[in-house]
Amino acid sequence: MTVVKIVFSSATGNIEMISEILEEEFVALGADVEVLDADDDVDEDVFEDADICVVATYTDGDGEIPFNLQEFYEELPEIDLSGKVFGVVGSGDSDLYPDAFCQAAIDFETAFAETGATKGADTVKIENAAEDEDIVTLKAFAAALLEG
Ligand SMILES: Cc1cc2nc3c(=O)[nH]c(=O)nc-3n(C[C@H](O)[C@H](O)[C@H](O)COP(=O)(O)O)c2cc1C
């Protein structure tokens, strides 16, 4: 069974909800899914036993990685994830932060690119909480990752 791990950071719940939507979809598609909250200290080895590696993050500050993901973000480029597939989902606010919309997600995509993992789907950028059309996008994202 394909093993999916989703590491998420959420301050006010939008990304937590997005991670739950992704989890449900991956399960519906027959994958074995584990969802990990960055508040619970994500180990740098977290993706070692995963086939599909997902980071879902909001953006903090002015285009910053959330505090509870900063250490993991700094370590990520050093980790060898070759042979695995990755995908990134971000939530941000383009009205308030037009020049840094979903910057943390963009930065995670760049970090993942250095791990040797293959990008399985375009990074999804969601305006605050997921709405119906975002759920459609998230389902397509999950399916694309499973296809590799
Ligand atoms: C202090 C603060 C700073 C933020 N900075 C950014 C930012 O730079 N870029 C962006 O796209 N969104 C930014 N946002 C918006 C959040 O990323 C967005 O509301 C997101 O949906 C929050 O996700 P969460 O509910 O999972 O915490 C910021 C929000 C707050 C409260």
The ligand as an ORCA input file, in Angstrom:
! r2SCAN-3c Opt
* xyz 0 1
  C       0.495     37.353     11.549
  C       0.049     36.792     10.226
  C       0.901     36.896      9.144
  C       0.518     36.378      7.884
  N       1.374     36.488      6.803
  C       0.995     36.004      5.599
  C       1.853     36.094      4.469
  O       2.967     36.623      4.518
  N       1.423     35.577      3.281
  C       0.197     34.997      3.152
  O      -0.134     34.549      2.045
  N      -0.646     34.891      4.211
  C      -0.273     35.369      5.417
  N      -1.117     35.270      6.489
  C      -2.436     34.646      6.296
  C      -2.469     33.194      6.726
  O      -1.393     32.453      6.181
  C      -3.786     32.581      6.259
  O      -4.860     33.241      6.922
  C      -3.893     31.099      6.491
  O      -5.126     30.645      5.974
  C      -3.819     30.721      7.960
  O      -3.848     29.304      8.026
  P      -4.224     28.544      9.374
  O      -5.687     28.840      9.671
  O      -4.019     27.108      9.088
  O      -3.315     29.052     10.437
  C      -0.751     35.777      7.738
  C      -1.612     35.682      8.852
  C      -1.215     36.203     10.077
  C      -2.158     36.097     11.251
*
